[in-house]
């Protein structure tokens, strides 16, 4: 992803194509196949499946902190189900995406010719909020990989404002505002030293734990899980939990089932009265993805080359980009006036 707007080329091209088609958050939905066709034909001459998968991921609330696409129809689930084929789903831009595209028509960013020199496409979007840190990013390229988790938008915007007002502030001061990552799937993040290390150097390993609760009943005790770590597939997790306790011959477990519904995620483990539910909980933390390590690896394209960034660097690159955008916008409005 680019450090300025937090997008990869395919994502930027999808948003720009939808912007050009006029599919805004308050207009009607358009078939995903129509959007994908536009993107392939004008900006991104690659496979339709890769474009559609990028479109779908931008609409998933359990992957993106602020979804950039508002999609109608089956757009996948936390159980790892794929979305419906693109001829069935329809999409439009979300309001968050429109903030990334705002002022694009005021000569704020550079445009380059597309692959067949018939259209122009933006090299970067104006990005009215630091999308790289808010939505995070993950991916592999030739010789580089990146893993940036999502963060809380209020914290990040407050950090940007603080950084603008105090250009020489330290990481300690920023960390009073940005406490750590904020995953869309919830969970508990542990390891303050590692978060600080990640914010300083761009690399660090934090522990993400499921949110669990032990409920005492008359006949059985229950271990209730209501939040799971980011990017863990729920169906696989429940299956692994079943396999783990059978393989390790853990006594005291009666049943493990997935009780999730439209009100939210819920995995229930029934435990016999005589067994210690805390031991069983800790066993699952150790043996399954109920607790995972998340490794920060904040690599992004800055000044046209891949760089490993700390939090302060990312904020500074974003602020420089905004200065440029607002200068260009002011010059454009001055000329128009």
Buried (B, 14 or more C-beta within 10 A) or exposed (E): BBBBBBBBBBBBBBBBBBBBBEBBEEEEBBBBBBBBBBBBBBBBEEEBEEBBBBBBBBBBEBBBBBBBBBBBBBBBBBEEEEBBEBEEBBBBBBEBBBBBBBBBEBBBBEEEEBEEEEBBBBBBBBBBBBBBBBBBBBEEEEEEEBBBBBBBBEBBBBBBEBBEEEEEBEEEEBBEBBEBBBBBBBBBBEBEEBBBBBBBBBBBBBBBBBBBEBEEEEEBBBBBBBBBBBBBBBBEBBBBBBEBBEEEEBEBBEEBEBEBEEEEBBBBBBBBEEBEBEEBBEBBBEBBBBBBEBBBBBBBBBEEEBBBBBBBBBBBBBBBBBEBBEEBBEEBEEEEE
